[in-house]
Amino acid sequence: MRLTRWSEDDFWLLEACNTEEMTAFLGGPESAEKLKDRQRRYLDVSMPGRMSVIVVDDGEKAGSIGYWEHTEGGETFWETGWAILPAYQGRGIATAAIAEVAKAAAAEGTHPSLHAYPGVDNAASNALCRKAGFTLLGPRQFEYPKGHWMTCNDWSLDL
């Protein structure tokens, strides 16, 4: 498994992950316009952080993962999020991708921690955070996407 920088050719991954199943804990699928906006953000190399494609050993693209700055309560840290296509789930790919994205975020040398915010009802993502070595800080309200409030667990990984 390796991470490659997001490219113009990876827009299909956004479309493939924009299903009821894949967005059930995120407020549902996004409009075509929102996907285009997301693609523009993922390609913007001037922003701190990076979006990557998860490539498995056979060269197939299995999903995406990234990290970006998040500021809250006067503190700035890295936030991460991922999407693994259903055919690749349950194989340890996400755990390996999180380890790689944590290395990349740590190498930036700018923030001491990486946070993830899975919904409290998203058992798979919460288990993944635990397995990847994050510490559960507790539940909190989180707005994602804009205009949609949800109860998430705040997981933190020291870099």
C-alpha positions as CSV (number, residue, x, y, z in Angstrom):
1,M,0.0,0.0,0.0
2,R,1.2,3.5,-0.8
3,L,-0.2,7.0,-1.0
4,T,0.0,9.1,-4.1
5,R,-0.9,12.8,-4.5
6,W,-4.4,13.5,-5.6
7,S,-4.7,14.3,-9.3
8,E,-7.2,15.5,-11.9
9,D,-7.7,11.8,-12.9
10,D,-8.9,10.9,-9.4
11,F,-12.3,12.7,-9.6
12,W,-13.9,9.3,-10.2
13,L,-13.0,8.4,-6.6
14,L,-15.1,11.3,-5.3
15,E,-18.0,10.0,-7.4
16,A,-17.5,6.4,-6.3
17,C,-17.5,7.4,-2.7
18,N,-20.6,9.7,-3.0
19,T,-23.1,6.9,-2.3
20,E,-25.7,6.5,0.4
21,E,-23.6,3.6,1.8
22,M,-20.4,5.6,1.9
23,T,-21.8,8.8,3.2
24,A,-24.4,7.4,5.7
25,F,-22.5,8.9,8.6
26,L,-21.6,12.2,6.9
27,G,-25.0,13.6,6.0
28,G,-25.6,11.8,2.7
29,P,-24.3,12.2,-0.8
30,E,-23.1,15.6,-2.1
31,S,-24.3,17.5,-5.2
32,A,-22.3,17.4,-8.4
33,E,-21.3,21.0,-7.7
34,K,-20.0,20.2,-4.2
35,L,-18.0,17.3,-5.6
36,K,-16.4,19.7,-8.2
37,D,-15.6,22.1,-5.3
38,R,-14.1,19.3,-3.3
39,Q,-11.9,18.3,-6.3
40,R,-10.6,21.9,-6.6
41,R,-9.7,21.9,-2.9
42,Y,-8.0,18.5,-3.2
43,L,-5.9,19.8,-6.1
44,D,-4.9,23.0,-4.4
45,V,-1.3,22.5,-3.4
46,S,-1.1,26.0,-1.7
47,M,-3.2,24.8,1.2
48,P,-1.5,23.2,4.2
49,G,-1.8,19.4,4.3
50,R,-2.4,17.0,1.4
51,M,-5.1,14.7,-0.1
52,S,-3.8,11.4,-1.3
53,V,-5.1,8.4,-3.1
54,I,-4.6,5.0,-1.5
55,V,-3.0,2.6,-4.0
56,V,-2.8,-1.1,-3.1
57,D,-0.1,-3.5,-4.2
58,D,-1.8,-4.5,-7.5
59,G,-1.9,-0.8,-8.5
60,E,-5.6,-0.4,-7.9
61,K,-6.9,2.7,-6.2
62,A,-8.7,1.7,-3.0
63,G,-9.8,5.1,-1.7
64,S,-8.5,8.3,-0.3
65,I,-7.0,9.8,2.8
66,G,-5.8,13.3,3.7
67,Y,-4.8,15.7,6.4
68,W,-5.5,19.4,6.7
69,E,-5.3,22.2,9.3
70,H,-8.2,22.5,11.8
71,T,-8.3,25.4,14.3
72,E,-10.5,25.2,17.3
73,G,-10.3,27.0,20.7
74,G,-7.2,28.9,19.6
75,E,-5.3,25.7,18.8
76,T,-4.4,24.5,15.3
77,F,-3.7,20.9,14.6
78,W,-4.0,18.4,11.8
79,E,-7.4,16.7,11.0
80,T,-7.6,13.6,8.9
81,G,-10.3,11.8,7.1
82,W,-10.5,8.8,4.7
83,A,-12.8,6.9,2.4
84,I,-12.2,3.2,1.5
85,L,-14.1,1.8,-1.4
86,P,-16.4,-1.1,-0.2
87,A,-14.5,-3.8,-2.2
88,Y,-11.3,-2.9,-0.2
89,Q,-12.8,-2.6,3.3
90,G,-11.8,-5.0,6.1
91,R,-8.3,-5.7,4.7
92,G,-6.2,-3.4,6.9
93,I,-5.7,-0.9,4.1
94,A,-7.2,2.0,6.1
95,T,-5.0,1.2,9.1
96,A,-1.9,1.3,6.9
97,A,-3.0,4.5,5.2
98,I,-3.5,6.2,8.5
99,A,0.0,5.2,9.6
100,E,1.4,6.8,6.4
101,V,-0.7,10.0,6.6
102,A,0.4,10.4,10.3
103,K,4.1,10.1,9.1
104,A,3.5,12.7,6.4
105,A,1.7,15.1,8.9
106,A,4.5,14.6,11.5
107,A,7.1,15.4,8.8
108,E,5.5,18.8,8.2
109,G,6.8,19.7,11.8
110,T,4.0,22.2,12.3
111,H,1.4,20.7,14.6
112,P,1.8,18.2,17.5
113,S,-1.3,16.1,16.8
114,L,-3.6,14.6,14.3
115,H,-7.4,14.4,15.0
116,A,-10.2,12.3,13.5
117,Y,-13.9,12.9,14.0
118,P,-16.0,9.8,13.2
119,G,-19.7,9.9,14.1
120,V,-20.4,8.2,17.4
121,D,-22.5,5.7,15.6
122,N,-19.8,4.8,13.0
123,A,-18.5,1.7,14.7
124,A,-16.0,0.8,11.9
125,S,-14.3,4.2,11.9
126,N,-14.2,4.4,15.7
127,A,-12.6,0.9,15.8
128,L,-10.1,2.0,13.2
129,C,-9.1,5.0,15.2
130,R,-8.5,2.8,18.2
131,K,-6.5,0.3,16.2
132,A,-4.4,3.1,14.6
133,G,-3.3,4.3,18.1
134,F,-5.5,7.4,18.5
135,T,-6.7,8.4,22.0
136,L,-10.4,9.0,22.5
137,L,-10.9,12.5,23.9
138,G,-14.7,12.1,23.9
139,P,-17.9,13.0,22.1
140,R,-18.6,16.5,20.8
141,Q,-20.8,18.4,18.3
142,F,-19.2,18.8,14.9
143,E,-20.4,20.6,11.8
144,Y,-19.9,18.4,8.6
145,P,-20.7,19.1,6.0
146,K,-21.5,22.8,6.5
147,G,-25.0,23.2,7.9
148,H,-25.2,19.6,9.2
149,W,-24.4,19.1,12.9
150,M,-23.5,15.6,14.2
151,T,-22.2,14.1,17.3
152,C,-18.7,12.8,16.7
153,N,-15.9,11.3,18.7
154,D,-12.8,13.4,18.9
155,W,-9.8,11.1,18.5
156,S,-6.2,12.4,18.8
157,L,-2.9,10.9,17.8
158,D,0.3,12.5,19.1
159,L,2.8,13.1,16.3
